[in-house]
Amino acid sequence: MSYKEQLKHPNWQRKRLEIMQRDNFKCRICGDTKKQLHVHHIFYENEADNIWNYPNESLITLCSDCHKYEHELNLFDQSLEIFKKIVLVINEPLSMIDIDLIIYQVTMDNPEIDYKEAIKLAFKILLNI
């Protein structure tokens, strides 16, 4: 069963309602109750497992904005791992602090771009493309 199909499954709908009730139907990050609420998996143990089989402690209610932000942070963390691998491949003396500074500078110079675009631009700067 695909992830999209699991989201429609009655078992997920029950679990989702249970988590939202536990969290008083508000975002656990910003406290918003007006925006659309999502139930976010803090971690995935086994992608083949059904999404409703996770313990309640691994689920959290987030508004749509905070949910998007959480996924962008995850993307950012994954990108840092990719940066580490690139540094090994190009064999340049570049630390994670240098990488953080490049990403920070990109976001400061371009406040309107999202994380994905900032990371792409940082890659270009890093590789002198």
Residue frames relative to the residue before (quaternion, step in Angstrom):
aa qw qx qy qz dx dy dz
M 1.0000 0.0000 0.0000 0.0000 0.00 0.00 0.00
S 0.4282 -0.7163 0.4890 0.2538 3.58 -0.80 0.99
Y 0.6627 -0.4918 0.3809 0.4169 3.55 -1.29 0.35
K 0.6480 0.5296 -0.3120 0.4498 3.57 0.95 -0.90
E 0.6544 0.4965 -0.3053 0.4818 3.59 1.01 -0.80
Q 0.6313 0.5426 -0.3313 0.4443 3.58 1.03 -0.78
L 0.6111 0.5675 -0.3475 0.4286 3.60 1.07 -0.72
K 0.7071 0.4421 -0.2514 0.4913 3.59 1.14 -0.60
H 0.5074 0.6814 -0.4050 0.3379 3.58 1.25 -0.32
P 0.5726 -0.6185 0.4169 0.3404 3.63 -0.99 0.79
N 0.6161 0.5488 -0.3563 0.4386 3.62 1.04 -0.66
W 0.6625 0.4744 -0.3072 0.4916 3.59 1.01 -0.76
Q 0.6312 0.5409 -0.3403 0.4395 3.59 0.96 -0.81
R 0.6431 0.5070 -0.3155 0.4794 3.61 1.04 -0.78
K 0.6668 0.4998 -0.2966 0.4664 3.56 0.89 -0.99
R 0.6331 0.5458 -0.3161 0.4488 3.58 0.98 -0.90
L 0.6670 0.4920 -0.2907 0.4781 3.57 0.92 -0.93
E 0.6301 0.5403 -0.3267 0.4520 3.59 0.99 -0.84
I 0.6761 0.4816 -0.2929 0.4745 3.61 0.92 -0.90
M 0.6588 0.5041 -0.3161 0.4604 3.59 0.92 -0.84
Q 0.6302 0.5132 -0.3324 0.4785 3.60 1.03 -0.73
R 0.6286 0.5387 -0.3287 0.4546 3.58 0.96 -0.87
D 0.7488 0.3887 -0.1925 0.5011 3.57 1.01 -0.90
N 0.4780 -0.7148 0.4020 0.3144 3.59 1.31 0.38
F 0.5605 -0.6490 0.3650 0.3625 3.57 1.09 0.80
K 0.6118 0.4942 -0.3995 0.4711 3.56 0.86 0.99
C 0.6037 -0.5623 0.4358 0.3599 3.52 -1.26 0.59
R 0.3997 -0.7383 0.4961 0.2214 3.56 -0.81 1.01
I 0.6466 0.4904 -0.3368 0.4775 3.61 1.21 -0.20
C 0.8386 0.1807 -0.0762 0.5082 3.59 0.59 -1.10
G 0.4797 -0.7031 0.4144 0.3223 3.61 1.25 -0.20
D 0.4139 0.7309 -0.4598 0.2881 3.61 1.27 0.03
T 0.1522 -0.7839 0.5969 0.0775 3.55 -1.09 0.79
K 0.6144 0.5915 -0.3299 0.4047 3.60 1.26 -0.20
K 0.6646 0.4990 -0.3061 0.4644 3.60 1.03 -0.76
Q 0.6420 -0.4929 0.4076 0.4228 3.53 -1.30 0.31
L 0.2646 -0.7781 0.5548 0.1295 3.57 -0.90 0.95
H 0.1415 -0.7598 0.6321 0.0559 3.52 -1.16 0.81
V 0.2938 -0.6906 0.6119 0.2498 3.54 -1.27 0.32
H 0.1913 -0.8164 0.5441 0.0299 3.52 -0.59 1.29
H 0.3480 -0.6862 0.5977 0.2253 3.55 -1.07 0.84
I 0.3758 -0.7304 0.5248 0.2231 3.58 -0.62 1.09
F 0.7813 -0.0472 0.0330 0.6215 3.57 1.13 -0.67
Y 0.2693 -0.7092 0.6236 0.1890 3.51 -1.34 0.38
E 0.2911 -0.7669 0.5491 0.1602 3.54 -0.79 1.03
N 0.7938 -0.0114 0.0747 0.6035 3.54 0.91 -0.95
E 0.3779 -0.7683 0.4682 0.2185 3.57 -0.38 1.20
A 0.6305 0.5397 -0.3411 0.4414 3.59 1.16 -0.44
D 0.5663 0.6134 -0.3711 0.4067 3.58 1.25 -0.38
N 0.5339 -0.6100 0.4719 0.3466 3.57 -1.16 0.54
I 0.5561 -0.6676 0.3885 0.3068 3.55 -0.91 0.93
W 0.6583 0.5072 -0.3189 0.4557 3.62 1.13 -0.40
N 0.5863 0.6020 -0.3640 0.4016 3.61 1.24 -0.13
Y 0.5140 0.6483 -0.4195 0.3734 3.59 1.23 -0.09
P 0.5409 -0.6139 0.4507 0.3571 3.59 -1.09 0.63
N 0.6357 -0.5611 0.3771 0.3727 3.56 -1.14 0.66
E 0.6137 0.5717 -0.3494 0.4178 3.59 1.08 -0.65
S 0.6785 0.4800 -0.2929 0.4727 3.59 1.19 -0.41
L 0.6745 0.4587 -0.2766 0.5080 3.59 1.32 0.05
I 0.0224 -0.7993 0.5997 -0.0298 3.55 -1.06 0.80
T 0.4111 -0.6887 0.5408 0.2534 3.56 -1.11 0.72
L 0.0234 0.7881 -0.6125 0.0572 3.54 -0.87 1.07
C 0.4647 -0.6164 0.5369 0.3404 3.58 -1.16 0.52
S 0.6969 -0.4882 0.3128 0.4220 3.58 -1.21 0.37
D 0.6602 0.5112 -0.3199 0.4477 3.62 0.97 -0.78
C 0.6856 0.4663 -0.2863 0.4801 3.59 0.87 -0.91
H 0.6058 0.5486 -0.3531 0.4554 3.59 1.09 -0.66
K 0.6399 0.5093 -0.3134 0.4826 3.57 0.97 -0.87
Y 0.6508 0.5247 -0.3086 0.4539 3.56 0.93 -0.92
E 0.6371 0.5299 -0.3282 0.4534 3.61 0.95 -0.85
H 0.6747 0.4776 -0.2989 0.4769 3.60 0.95 -0.83
E 0.6192 0.5240 -0.3442 0.4728 3.60 1.08 -0.63
L 0.6274 0.5174 -0.3381 0.4737 3.60 1.02 -0.72
N 0.6295 0.5264 -0.3262 0.4693 3.56 1.03 -0.79
L 0.6357 0.5167 -0.3151 0.4791 3.56 1.00 -0.86
F 0.6298 0.5386 -0.3212 0.4582 3.57 1.00 -0.86
D 0.6613 0.5028 -0.3035 0.4666 3.60 0.91 -0.92
Q 0.6456 0.5094 -0.3156 0.4734 3.58 1.00 -0.84
S 0.6455 0.5277 -0.3179 0.4514 3.57 1.00 -0.80
L 0.6193 0.5357 -0.3485 0.4561 3.58 1.03 -0.70
E 0.6242 0.5250 -0.3338 0.4725 3.57 1.07 -0.73
I 0.6388 0.5097 -0.3218 0.4781 3.59 1.02 -0.80
F 0.6161 0.5442 -0.3405 0.4565 3.58 0.99 -0.82
K 0.6336 0.5356 -0.3376 0.4447 3.59 0.91 -0.89
K 0.6694 0.4991 -0.2978 0.4627 3.58 0.94 -0.90
I 0.6297 0.5292 -0.3319 0.4618 3.59 1.01 -0.81
V 0.6252 0.5394 -0.3382 0.4515 3.57 0.95 -0.86
L 0.6544 0.5016 -0.3161 0.4693 3.59 0.96 -0.80
V 0.6708 0.5113 -0.2969 0.4477 3.59 0.97 -0.87
I 0.7434 0.3920 -0.2387 0.4866 3.61 0.83 -0.92
N 0.3102 -0.8067 0.4602 0.2028 3.55 1.37 -0.09
E 0.3925 0.6909 -0.4976 0.3479 3.54 0.91 0.95
P 0.4687 -0.6691 0.4887 0.3061 3.61 -1.04 0.67
L 0.2616 0.7612 -0.5336 0.2597 3.56 0.29 1.30
S 0.2403 -0.7911 0.5475 0.1289 3.58 -0.71 1.02
M 0.6497 -0.4900 0.3965 0.4250 3.56 -1.30 0.19
I 0.5821 0.5624 -0.3798 0.4478 3.59 1.12 -0.53
D 0.6295 0.5244 -0.3278 0.4704 3.58 1.02 -0.81
I 0.6538 0.5098 -0.3101 0.4652 3.57 0.95 -0.88
D 0.6382 0.5197 -0.3215 0.4683 3.58 0.93 -0.88
L 0.6600 0.5130 -0.3072 0.4548 3.58 0.98 -0.85
I 0.6253 0.5250 -0.3392 0.4673 3.59 1.04 -0.75
I 0.6747 0.4803 -0.2987 0.4742 3.59 0.86 -0.93
Y 0.6344 0.5279 -0.3250 0.4618 3.58 0.97 -0.84
Q 0.6708 0.4953 -0.3029 0.4614 3.59 0.87 -0.93
V 0.6233 0.5357 -0.3376 0.4588 3.59 1.00 -0.81
T 0.7021 0.4537 -0.2852 0.4689 3.60 0.84 -0.89
M 0.6361 0.5126 -0.3404 0.4656 3.61 1.08 -0.59
D 0.6851 0.4794 -0.2745 0.4749 3.58 1.03 -0.82
N 0.7885 0.2022 -0.0737 0.5762 3.57 1.18 -0.63
P 0.0555 -0.8641 0.4986 0.0405 3.62 0.58 1.07
E 0.6425 0.5489 -0.3302 0.4205 3.59 1.17 -0.40
I 0.6257 0.5539 -0.3643 0.4111 3.63 1.14 -0.32
D 0.4649 -0.6692 0.5036 0.2871 3.55 -1.19 0.59
Y 0.7479 -0.4172 0.2736 0.4379 3.56 -1.31 0.14
K 0.6420 0.5391 -0.3388 0.4272 3.57 0.88 -0.91
E 0.6911 0.4667 -0.2795 0.4759 3.57 0.85 -0.95
A 0.6259 0.5354 -0.3391 0.4545 3.60 1.02 -0.75
I 0.6583 0.5015 -0.3076 0.4697 3.56 0.96 -0.83
K 0.6318 0.5247 -0.3340 0.4627 3.60 0.97 -0.83
L 0.6732 0.4900 -0.2927 0.4701 3.57 0.91 -0.93
A 0.6303 0.5243 -0.3329 0.4658 3.59 1.02 -0.75
F 0.6052 0.5472 -0.3426 0.4658 3.59 1.07 -0.76
K 0.6647 0.5103 -0.3008 0.4553 3.57 0.89 -0.96
I 0.6501 0.5036 -0.3136 0.4749 3.56 0.97 -0.86
L 0.6589 0.5308 -0.3039 0.4379 3.55 0.89 -0.97
L 0.7647 0.3630 -0.1835 0.4999 3.56 0.92 -0.93
N 0.3961 -0.7437 0.4512 0.2940 3.59 1.34 0.08
I 0.2765 0.7671 -0.5265 0.2404 3.57 0.92 0.91
